Amino acid sequence: MRDGFIAAYLEQAPATRPRLKIYDVAAESVGSAYTQAITEGAGFVVGPLTKEDVAAVVPLSDGRTPVLALNFLGESVSPPHNFYQFSLLPRMRRAWSRGA
């Protein structure tokens, strides 16, 4: 997922690319990474990837900075304003992980 995102980013002309910063959520909690990104002035947040991490970001999101979560919240949770969800279907993820 990250590699595809970066490849699309690099396809843009350097003068028009937004500033991109990647946070390692294996090294810190997703909540901590999200808070740090907002504190550092992120204008748009892409991620997190797991359902659990997506759910952890929801209470931190106040709607001022748009978020594109790479998974879906459970049906019992309403996303906040400017919180968008995108996920590959499970079959697609399995095929992708097998190199199909």
All heavy atoms as an XYZ file, in Angstrom:
763
protein
N       0.835     -1.173      0.000
C       0.000      0.000      0.000
C       0.885      1.244      0.000
O       0.685      2.151     -0.788
C      -0.914     -0.036      1.221
C      -1.971      1.004      1.247
S      -3.253      0.845      0.021
C      -4.349     -0.289      0.770
N       1.858      1.262      0.898
C       2.758      2.413      0.989
C       3.507      2.630     -0.310
O       3.619      3.754     -0.804
C       3.738      2.222      2.143
C       4.662      3.433      2.326
C       5.859      3.131      3.185
N       6.683      2.173      2.464
C       7.492      1.315      3.026
N       7.590      1.250      4.322
N       8.213      0.493      2.306
N       4.012      1.543     -0.906
C       4.794      1.667     -2.135
C       3.960      2.235     -3.281
O       4.445      3.065     -4.055
C       5.387      0.318     -2.531
C       6.451     -0.155     -1.553
O       6.909      0.643     -0.717
O       6.822     -1.346     -1.623
N       2.712      1.807     -3.385
C       1.827      2.344     -4.419
C       1.540      3.817     -4.192
O       1.502      4.611     -5.140
N       1.345      4.197     -2.948
C       1.090      5.588     -2.608
C       2.296      6.452     -2.981
O       2.154      7.506     -3.605
C       0.800      5.702     -1.109
C       0.378      7.066     -0.668
C      -0.945      7.452     -0.767
C       1.297      7.959     -0.159
C      -1.346      8.714     -0.363
C       0.908      9.226      0.241
C      -0.418      9.603      0.148
N       3.483      5.982     -2.633
C       4.700      6.747     -2.938
C       4.947      6.800     -4.442
O       5.353      7.834     -4.977
C       5.916      6.167     -2.182
C       5.738      6.433     -0.682
C       7.220      6.775     -2.686
C       6.748      5.766      0.201
N       4.677      5.717     -5.147
C       4.851      5.720     -6.608
C       3.941      6.767     -7.241
O       4.380      7.523     -8.126
C       4.548      4.336     -7.179
N       2.699      6.849     -6.807
C       1.777      7.860     -7.344
C       2.255      9.261     -6.986
O       2.192     10.182     -7.803
C       0.368      7.618     -6.810
N       2.760      9.425     -5.791
C       3.295     10.714     -5.337
C       4.460     11.150     -6.232
O       4.529     12.295     -6.675
C       3.737     10.566     -3.879
C       4.485     11.745     -3.322
C       3.802     12.878     -2.896
C       5.868     11.720     -3.204
C       4.482     13.956     -2.370
C       6.553     12.797     -2.676
C       5.861     13.911     -2.260
O       6.544     14.984     -1.735
N       5.361     10.209     -6.527
C       6.541     10.538     -7.333
C       6.199     10.800     -8.796
O       7.006     11.394     -9.514
C       7.584      9.423     -7.210
C       8.207      9.281     -5.823
C       9.101      8.047     -5.761
C       8.976     10.543     -5.436
N       5.028     10.399     -9.244
C       4.591     10.664    -10.615
C       4.246     12.142    -10.808
O       4.211     12.624    -11.933
C       3.382      9.802    -10.966
C       3.679      8.334    -10.972
C       3.735      7.752    -12.364
O       3.137      8.336    -13.271
O       4.393      6.722    -12.516
N       3.979     12.829     -9.728
C       3.640     14.247     -9.813
C       4.908     15.072    -10.050
O       5.991     14.697     -9.611
C       2.994     14.730     -8.516
C       1.688     14.059     -8.195
C       1.109     14.580     -6.898
O       1.026     15.773     -6.695
N       0.736     13.660     -6.026
N       4.734     16.192    -10.715
C       5.872     17.095    -10.911
C       6.356     17.576     -9.548
O       5.547     17.914     -8.679
C       5.442     18.283    -11.763
N       7.672     17.585     -9.331
C       8.207     17.977     -8.019
C       7.676     19.318     -7.510
O       7.425     19.469     -6.320
C       9.717     18.023     -8.241
C       9.947     17.036     -9.341
C       8.736     17.160    -10.236
N       7.471     20.261     -8.390
C       7.016     21.586     -7.963
C       5.581     21.567     -7.430
O       5.189     22.457     -6.675
C       7.123     22.574     -9.113
N       4.803     20.566     -7.806
C       3.403     20.522     -7.382
C       3.128     19.491     -6.295
O       1.996     19.395     -5.817
C       2.476     20.223     -8.580
O       2.789     18.928     -9.100
C       2.607     21.277     -9.662
N       4.133     18.724     -5.904
C       3.929     17.707     -4.865
C       3.718     18.349     -3.509
O       4.453     19.246     -3.119
C       5.171     16.823     -4.735
C       5.373     15.853     -5.812
C       6.594     14.997     -5.509
N       7.080     14.420     -6.735
C       8.345     14.164     -7.002
N       9.281     14.420     -6.108
N       8.693     13.640     -8.144
N       2.747     17.839     -2.757
C       2.627     18.304     -1.369
C       3.767     17.700     -0.543
O       4.410     16.731     -0.959
C       1.283     17.742     -0.920
C       1.033     16.583     -1.818
C       1.730     16.884     -3.118
N       4.034     18.281      0.611
C       5.044     17.711      1.506
C       4.501     16.392      2.046
O       3.337     16.305      2.431
C       5.308     18.688      2.652
C       6.550     18.335      3.432
C       6.792     19.321      4.549
N       6.649     18.525      5.758
C       6.043     18.910      6.842
N       5.502     20.081      6.930
N       5.957     18.111      7.878
N       5.318     15.366      2.056
C       4.896     14.037      2.490
C       5.765     13.593      3.658
O       6.992     13.681      3.602
C       5.045     13.042      1.329
C       4.702     11.590      1.605
C       3.215     11.438      1.906
C       5.085     10.731      0.401
N       5.126     13.138      4.720
C       5.860     12.600      5.859
C       5.184     11.300      6.265
O       3.963     11.229      6.392
C       5.864     13.573      7.029
C       6.682     13.048      8.193
C       7.065     14.100      9.171
C       7.965     13.482     10.219
N       8.350     14.438     11.233
N       5.986     10.263      6.463
C       5.474      8.943      6.840
C       5.836      8.678      8.298
O       6.993      8.866      8.703
C       6.053      7.857      5.911
C       5.587      8.122      4.484
C       5.637      6.472      6.389
C       6.237      7.246      3.437
N       4.851      8.236      9.059
C       5.054      7.923     10.472
C       5.018      6.412     10.637
O       4.139      5.743     10.107
C       3.956      8.573     11.322
C       4.022     10.080     11.280
C       3.408     10.776     10.246
C       4.710     10.794     12.247
C       3.468     12.171     10.184
C       4.772     12.176     12.191
C       4.159     12.856     11.156
O       4.228     14.226     11.107
N       5.957      5.882     11.390
C       6.076      4.443     11.606
C       5.233      4.030     12.808
O       5.641      4.207     13.949
C       7.542      4.080     11.826
C       7.775      2.594     11.987
O       6.799      1.813     11.913
O       8.941      2.204     12.173
N       4.045      3.479     12.542
C       3.168      3.080     13.642
C       3.580      1.745     14.257
O       2.957      1.302     15.210
C       1.680      3.084     13.233
C       1.216      4.487     12.924
C       1.421      2.147     12.094
N       4.624      1.126     13.732
C       5.193     -0.038     14.405
C       6.107      0.427     15.539
O       6.331     -0.293     16.503
C       5.968     -0.909     13.427
N       6.605      1.660     15.428
C       7.518      2.205     16.432
C       6.796      3.037     17.496
O       7.330      3.274     18.566
C       8.586      3.066     15.755
N       5.596      3.515     17.178
C       4.802      4.296     18.129
C       3.330      3.992     17.887
O       2.965      3.458     16.847
C       5.084      5.793     17.980
C       4.696      6.369     16.631
C       5.026      7.850     16.496
O       4.654      8.633     17.392
O       5.656      8.208     15.496
N       2.498      4.340     18.829
C       1.070      4.053     18.669
C       0.494      4.904     17.547
O       0.995      5.982     17.230
C       0.320      4.332     19.967
O       0.183      5.720     20.170
N      -0.578      4.414     16.953
C      -1.231      5.155     15.882
C      -1.768      6.487     16.404
O      -1.706      7.496     15.718
C      -2.319      4.312     15.188
C      -3.522      4.110     16.076
C      -2.730      4.936     13.876
N      -2.258      6.484     17.628
C      -2.751      7.725     18.224
C      -1.654      8.752     18.382
O      -1.838      9.935     18.103
N      -0.509      8.291     18.818
C       0.652      9.167     18.979
C       1.123      9.705     17.628
O       1.426     10.890     17.482
C       1.763      8.362     19.641
O       2.686      9.172     20.240
N       1.170      8.836     16.624
C       1.589      9.253     15.288
C       0.601     10.259     14.705
O       0.991     11.269     14.111
C       1.718      8.045     14.369
N      -0.694     10.002     14.877
C      -1.727     10.915     14.372
C      -1.595     12.278     15.053
O      -1.593     13.322     14.393
C      -3.115     10.327     14.603
C      -4.216     11.271     14.194
C      -4.597     11.379     12.860
C      -4.858     12.070     15.129
C      -5.603     12.261     12.474
C      -5.855     12.950     14.753
C      -6.220     13.045     13.426
O      -7.206     13.927     13.048
N      -1.473     12.283     16.361
C      -1.349     13.533     17.113
C      -0.107     14.298     16.685
O      -0.145     15.521     16.510
C      -1.325     13.243     18.626
O      -2.539     12.566     18.976
C      -1.189     14.510     19.437
N       0.994     13.592     16.488
C       2.231     14.235     16.049
C       2.053     14.847     14.658
O       2.478     15.971     14.405
C       3.385     13.237     16.039
C       4.706     13.869     15.640
C       5.845     12.866     15.628
O       5.683     11.699     15.982
N       7.017     13.318     15.216
N       1.411     14.123     13.759
C       1.180     14.642     12.403
C       0.354     15.928     12.454
O       0.687     16.914     11.776
C       0.479     13.592     11.544
N      -0.697     15.940     13.255
C      -1.543     17.135     13.377
C      -0.743     18.282     13.989
O      -0.788     19.419     13.507
C      -2.811     16.826     14.204
C      -3.651     15.742     13.524
C      -3.624     18.094     14.453
C      -4.070     16.037     12.100
N       0.013     17.996     15.036
C       0.841     19.015     15.689
C       1.859     19.612     14.727
O       2.147     20.810     14.771
C       1.560     18.405     16.919
O       0.570     17.915     17.822
C       2.441     19.420     17.614
N       2.383     18.767     13.840
C       3.381     19.227     12.866
C       2.747     19.890     11.645
O       3.432     20.240     10.697
C       4.273     18.056     12.455
C       5.147     17.579     13.591
C       5.981     16.355     13.242
O       5.810     15.778     12.147
O       6.806     15.974     14.091
N       1.424     20.056     11.658
C       0.765     20.811     10.609
C       0.255     20.026      9.418
O       0.043     20.603      8.345
N       0.027     18.735      9.586
C      -0.493     17.943      8.467
C      -1.781     18.568      7.940
O      -2.659     18.945      8.715
C      -0.753     16.498      8.908
N      -1.879     18.643      6.625
C      -3.088     19.163      6.002
C      -4.036     18.064      5.578
O      -5.194     18.310      5.238
N      -3.541     16.825      5.587
C      -4.330     15.658      5.187
C      -3.609     14.442      5.740
O      -2.392     14.353      5.643
C      -4.397     15.578      3.656
C      -5.487     14.680      3.141
C      -6.711     15.211      2.771
C      -5.290     13.313      3.018
C      -7.721     14.391      2.279
C      -6.283     12.485      2.533
C      -7.510     13.030      2.158
N      -4.338     13.510      6.331
C      -3.739     12.299      6.894
C      -4.258     11.097      6.113
O      -5.468     10.965      5.912
C      -4.085     12.143      8.396
C      -3.589     10.817      8.939
C      -3.502     13.308      9.193
N      -3.340     10.235      5.671
C      -3.707      8.993      4.992
C      -3.309      7.842      5.910
O      -2.159      7.721      6.300
C      -2.998      8.846      3.631
C      -3.381      7.522      2.973
C      -3.353     10.013      2.718
N      -4.273      7.009      6.254
C      -4.035      5.895      7.156
C      -4.817      6.156      8.427
O      -5.441      7.200      8.558
N      -4.846      5.226      9.283
C      -4.109      3.977      9.356
C      -4.755      2.859      8.533
O      -5.760      3.062      7.877
C      -4.143      3.646     10.844
C      -5.399      4.266     11.339
C      -5.607      5.492     10.493
N      -4.138      1.672      8.663
C      -4.510      0.541      7.821
C      -5.427     -0.479      8.513
O      -6.349     -0.981      7.901
C      -3.240     -0.148      7.323
C      -3.387     -1.281      6.335
C      -4.104     -0.828      5.067
C      -2.021     -1.842      5.963
N      -5.194     -0.781      9.766
C      -6.007     -1.821     10.417
C      -7.301     -1.236     10.992
O      -7.364     -0.048     11.329
C      -5.250     -2.520     11.560
O      -5.078     -1.597     12.643
C      -3.900     -3.055     11.107
N      -8.318     -2.083     11.112
C      -9.594     -1.627     11.675
C      -9.418     -1.094     13.088
O     -10.035     -0.100     13.456
C     -10.618     -2.761     11.682
C     -11.190     -3.045     10.324
C     -12.311     -4.064     10.400
C     -12.826     -4.298      9.003
N     -14.249     -4.404      8.928
N      -8.591     -1.751     13.876
C      -8.360     -1.323     15.253
C      -7.723      0.062     15.285
O      -8.099      0.910     16.093
C      -7.473     -2.330     15.996
C      -8.104     -3.682     16.194
C      -8.024     -4.583     14.950
O      -7.221     -4.309     14.026
O      -8.795     -5.553     14.892
N      -6.749      0.291     14.410
C      -6.078      1.591     14.377
C      -7.000      2.676     13.837
O      -6.962      3.817     14.297
C      -4.790      1.519     13.548
C      -3.678      0.763     14.267
O      -3.795      0.523     15.486
O      -2.681      0.420     13.601
N      -7.840      2.333     12.870
C      -8.822      3.296     12.358
C      -9.735      3.723     13.503
O      -9.987      4.910     13.712
C      -9.627      2.712     11.180
C     -10.782      3.635     10.807
C      -8.725      2.484      9.969
N     -10.211      2.755     14.281
C     -11.085      3.058     15.422
C     -10.376      3.913     16.468
O     -10.993      4.759     17.109
C     -11.597      1.765     16.051
N      -9.057      3.728     16.629
C      -8.294      4.502     17.607
C      -8.138      5.965     17.191
O      -7.998      6.842     18.038
C      -6.912      3.863     17.810
N      -8.176      6.247     15.899
C      -8.005      7.619     15.410
C      -9.307      8.417     15.521
O      -9.285      9.631     15.717
C      -7.473      7.614     13.959
C      -7.557      8.980     13.317
C      -6.034      7.107     13.928
N     -10.443      7.751     15.430
C     -11.736      8.444     15.426
C     -11.890      9.426     16.590
O     -12.240     10.587     16.375
C     -12.911      7.444     15.360
C     -14.240      8.120     15.654
C     -12.952      6.795     14.003
N     -11.641      9.019     17.847
C     -11.847      9.986     18.939
C     -10.848     11.152     18.912
O     -11.078     12.176     19.534
C     -11.681      9.155     20.215
C     -11.155      7.833     19.809
C     -11.316      7.695     18.335
N      -9.763     10.998     18.183
C      -8.758     12.060     18.103
C      -9.050     13.050     16.985
O      -8.526     14.157     16.979
C      -7.362     11.449     17.880
C      -6.908     10.430     18.920
C      -5.598      9.791     18.491
C      -6.778     11.086     20.280
N      -9.868     12.642     16.032
C     -10.149     13.462     14.867
C     -11.250     14.464     15.171
O     -12.355     14.094     15.550
C     -10.573     12.566     13.697
O     -10.899     13.346     12.585
N     -10.935     15.742     14.996
C     -11.936     16.778     15.261
C     -12.564     17.314     13.981
O     -13.366     18.238     14.016
C     -11.325     17.915     16.069
C     -10.202     18.622     15.336
O      -9.978     18.364     14.129
O      -9.522     19.457     15.970
N     -12.185     16.743     12.838
C     -12.786     17.151     11.577
C     -12.089     18.287     10.870
O     -12.400     18.594      9.730
N     -11.134     18.932     11.533
C     -10.436     20.048     10.873
C      -9.436     19.562      9.842
O      -9.232     20.213      8.823
C      -9.739     20.931     11.908
C     -10.732     21.773     12.697
C     -10.037     22.707     13.621
N      -9.563     21.919     14.761
C      -8.910     22.406     15.785
N      -8.604     23.673     15.835
N      -8.542     21.623     16.773
N      -8.794     18.427     10.097
C      -7.835     17.858      9.163
C      -8.453     16.614      8.550
O      -8.773     15.663      9.267
C      -6.517     17.480      9.873
O      -5.993     18.652     10.516
C      -5.495     16.946      8.889
N      -8.635     16.584      7.233
C      -9.226     15.405      6.599
C      -8.365     14.154      6.809
O      -7.128     14.232      6.839
C      -9.271     15.774      5.118
C      -9.171     17.257      5.074
C      -8.356     17.649      6.266
N      -9.045     13.022      6.965
C      -8.390     11.731      7.149
C      -8.940     10.763      6.099
O     -10.153     10.684      5.907
C      -8.671     11.156      8.561
C      -8.120      9.739      8.698
C      -8.113     12.060      9.643
N      -8.040     10.057      5.436
C      -8.430      8.954      4.557
C      -7.960      7.674      5.233
O      -6.780      7.324      5.189
C      -7.806      9.077      3.167
C      -8.053      7.889      2.228
C      -9.543      7.690      1.982
C      -7.300      8.066      0.927
N      -8.869      6.998      5.925
C      -8.549      5.751      6.607
C      -8.535      4.626      5.574
O      -9.388      4.583      4.692
C      -9.580      5.465      7.690
N      -7.578      3.740      5.687
C      -7.426      2.663      4.711
C      -8.096      1.371      5.184
O      -7.607      0.281      4.943
C      -5.943      2.458      4.404
C      -5.264      3.699      3.837
C      -3.773      3.470      3.677
C      -5.895      4.124      2.529
N      -9.202      1.546      5.858
C     -10.036      0.443      6.299
C     -11.361      1.048      6.727
O     -11.509      2.279      6.720
C      -9.391     -0.343      7.447
C      -9.735     -1.809      7.402
O     -10.866     -2.184      7.137
N      -8.749     -2.647      7.673
N     -12.319      0.219      7.116
C     -13.629      0.710      7.521
C     -13.834      0.569      9.011
O     -13.329     -0.360      9.634
C     -14.743     -0.058      6.803
C     -14.865      0.297      5.356
C     -14.410     -0.563      4.376
C     -15.429      1.502      4.976
C     -14.518     -0.246      3.039
C     -15.539      1.836      3.635
C     -15.082      0.967      2.668
N     -14.603      1.495      9.568
C     -15.038      1.400     10.957
C     -16.155      0.368     11.042
O     -16.800      0.075     10.044
C     -15.599      2.751     11.418
C     -14.598      3.884     11.526
C     -15.329      5.210     11.653
C     -13.686      3.641     12.714
N     -16.390     -0.119     12.215
C     -17.535     -0.997     12.405
C     -18.822     -0.221     12.165
O     -18.837      1.010     12.214
N     -19.907     -0.914     11.896
C     -21.171     -0.263     11.580
C     -21.734      0.540     12.746
O     -22.540      1.443     12.548
C     -22.180     -1.293     11.100
C     -21.725     -1.938      9.812
C     -22.875     -2.406      8.960
O     -24.033     -2.080      9.270
O     -22.582     -3.080      7.981
N     -21.310      0.234     13.957
C     -21.850      0.937     15.128
C     -21.144      2.272     15.385
O     -21.552      3.025     16.258
C     -21.740      0.051     16.369
O     -20.374     -0.211     16.654
N     -20.094      2.570     14.615
C     -19.328      3.808     14.811
C     -19.562      4.745     13.642
O     -19.393      4.365     12.485
C     -17.812      3.507     14.938
C     -17.029      4.787     15.162
C     -17.548      2.503     16.041
N     -19.957      5.965     13.959
C     -20.141      6.964     12.906
C     -18.841      7.737     12.722
O     -18.263      8.213     13.706
C     -21.247      7.946     13.288
O     -22.470      7.282     13.351
N     -18.395      7.880     11.482
C     -17.159      8.635     11.259
C     -17.387     10.127     11.498
O     -18.470     10.645     11.229
C     -16.829      8.357      9.796
C     -18.117      7.969      9.166
C     -18.940      7.345     10.238
N     -16.374     10.810     12.001
C     -16.496     12.252     12.178
C     -16.442     12.979     10.827
O     -16.169     12.364      9.795
C     -15.288     12.616     13.046
C     -14.343     11.494     12.921
C     -15.118     10.285     12.503
N     -16.688     14.266     10.855
C     -16.603     15.113      9.662
C     -15.196     15.017      9.065
O     -14.210     14.963      9.797
C     -16.919     16.567     10.062
C     -16.796     17.540      8.945
N     -17.673     17.562      7.878
C     -15.882     18.498      8.716
C     -17.300     18.521      7.045
N     -16.228     19.097      7.528
N     -15.100     14.991      7.760
C     -13.823     14.919      7.026
C     -13.065     13.616      7.276
O     -11.837     13.581      7.170
C     -12.914     16.107      7.348
C     -13.216     17.296      6.477
O     -13.786     17.164      5.396
N     -12.828     18.470      6.933
N     -13.765     12.552      7.623
C     -13.148     11.245      7.866
C     -13.663     10.296      6.791
O     -14.824      9.905      6.788
C     -13.537     10.733      9.259
C     -12.675      9.624      9.772
C     -11.581      9.891     10.580
C     -12.955      8.307      9.461
C     -10.792      8.868     11.064
C     -12.171      7.271      9.938
C     -11.083      7.560     10.746
N     -12.788      9.955      5.860
C     -13.162      9.132      4.716
C     -12.570      7.741      4.879
O     -11.482      7.586      5.430
C     -12.674      9.792      3.420
C     -13.142     11.217      3.318
C     -12.319     12.265      3.708
C     -14.428     11.507      2.882
C     -12.760     13.576      3.652
C     -14.878     12.811      2.816
C     -14.037     13.848      3.201
O     -14.481     15.148      3.147
N     -13.278      6.743      4.396
C     -12.854      5.357      4.567
C     -12.725      4.672      3.216
O     -13.593      4.813      2.363
C     -13.884      4.614      5.417
C     -14.087      5.249      6.780
C     -15.268      4.657      7.489
O     -15.169      3.560      8.030
N     -16.391      5.352      7.473
N     -11.629      3.938      3.047
C     -11.387      3.192      1.821
C     -10.717      1.890      2.200
O      -9.782      1.873      2.988
C     -10.475      3.987      0.883
C     -10.059      3.208     -0.334
C     -10.911      3.085     -1.418
C      -8.823      2.583     -0.377
C     -10.537      2.363     -2.536
C      -8.441      1.849     -1.487
C      -9.297      1.749     -2.563
N     -11.189      0.787      1.641
C     -10.581     -0.504      1.941
C     -10.722     -1.421      0.744
O     -11.714     -1.366      0.019
C     -11.267     -1.145      3.149
O     -10.701     -2.396      3.430
N      -9.745     -2.266      0.552
C      -9.832     -3.301     -0.469
C     -10.727     -4.409      0.050
O     -10.757     -4.689      1.246
C      -8.445     -3.870     -0.769
C      -7.429     -2.909     -1.368
C      -6.074     -3.601     -1.465
C      -7.870     -2.441     -2.736
N     -11.455     -5.041     -0.820
C     -12.253     -6.190     -0.415
C     -11.331     -7.298      0.080
O     -10.205     -7.444     -0.410
C     -13.061     -6.710     -1.611
C     -14.126     -5.765     -2.152
C     -14.677     -6.309     -3.464
C     -15.231     -5.595     -1.142
N     -11.767     -8.104      1.044
C     -10.910     -9.175      1.558
C     -10.347    -10.090      0.462
O      -9.189    -10.474      0.496
C     -11.826     -9.942      2.507
C     -12.822     -8.937      2.949
C     -13.028     -8.027      1.757
N     -11.166    -10.403     -0.555
C     -10.678    -11.262     -1.644
C      -9.522    -10.585     -2.392
O      -8.577    -11.232     -2.795
C     -11.794    -11.572     -2.631
C     -12.744    -12.621     -2.161
C     -13.761    -12.848     -3.235
N     -14.467    -11.576     -3.415
C     -15.704    -11.446     -3.819
N     -16.386    -12.493     -4.172
N     -16.276    -10.285     -3.919
N      -9.648     -9.288     -2.580
C      -8.597     -8.548     -3.290
C      -7.310     -8.541     -2.473
O      -6.224     -8.689     -3.008
C      -9.050     -7.117     -3.587
C     -10.182     -7.025     -4.590
S      -9.737     -7.715     -6.189
C      -8.501     -6.570     -6.707
N      -7.447     -8.357     -1.153
C      -6.265     -8.363     -0.293
C      -5.560     -9.711     -0.348
O      -4.334     -9.779     -0.408
C      -6.650     -8.038      1.148
C      -6.755     -6.556      1.376
C      -6.928     -6.257      2.843
N      -8.274     -5.724      2.941
C      -9.098     -5.905      3.928
N      -8.763     -6.613      4.957
N     -10.298     -5.386      3.918
N      -6.330    -10.798     -0.308
C      -5.721    -12.147     -0.377
C      -5.006    -12.341     -1.709
O      -3.890    -12.840     -1.748
C      -6.787    -13.216     -0.167
C      -7.174    -13.433      1.262
C      -7.978    -14.701      1.453
N      -9.214    -14.735      0.698
C     -10.370    -14.248      1.098
N     -10.455    -13.655      2.273
N     -11.449    -14.329      0.342
N      -5.640    -11.947     -2.801
C      -5.027    -12.095     -4.124
C      -3.764    -11.242     -4.209
O      -2.737    -11.692     -4.738
C      -6.014    -11.696     -5.208
N      -3.836    -10.049     -3.666
C      -2.691     -9.137     -3.708
C      -1.534     -9.723     -2.898
O      -0.388     -9.711     -3.327
C      -3.122     -7.789     -3.184
C      -2.095     -6.709     -3.301
C      -0.997     -6.681     -4.100
C      -2.064     -5.493     -2.586
N      -0.319     -5.531     -3.940
C      -0.952     -4.779     -3.004
C      -2.889     -4.922     -1.627
C      -0.634     -3.521     -2.488
C      -2.567     -3.682     -1.124
C      -1.449     -2.992     -1.551
N      -1.832    -10.292     -1.718
C      -0.774    -10.843     -0.875
C      -0.122    -12.081     -1.530
O       1.020    -12.398     -1.247
C      -1.315    -11.199      0.507
O      -2.173    -12.315      0.439
N      -0.856    -12.755     -2.417
C      -0.296    -13.922     -3.131
C       0.433    -13.510     -4.393
O       0.975    -14.361     -5.104
C      -1.428    -14.875     -3.510
C      -2.047    -15.553     -2.342
C      -3.079    -16.560     -2.830
N      -3.996    -16.850     -1.755
C      -5.300    -16.974     -1.887
N      -5.864    -16.831     -3.062
N      -6.051    -17.223     -0.876
N       0.403    -12.234     -4.716
C       1.098    -11.770     -5.925
C       0.291    -11.925     -7.185
O       0.820    -11.860     -8.279
N      -1.022    -12.125     -7.047
C      -1.893    -12.293     -8.226
C      -2.204    -10.969     -8.879
O      -2.110     -9.943     -8.333
C      -3.179    -12.989     -7.811
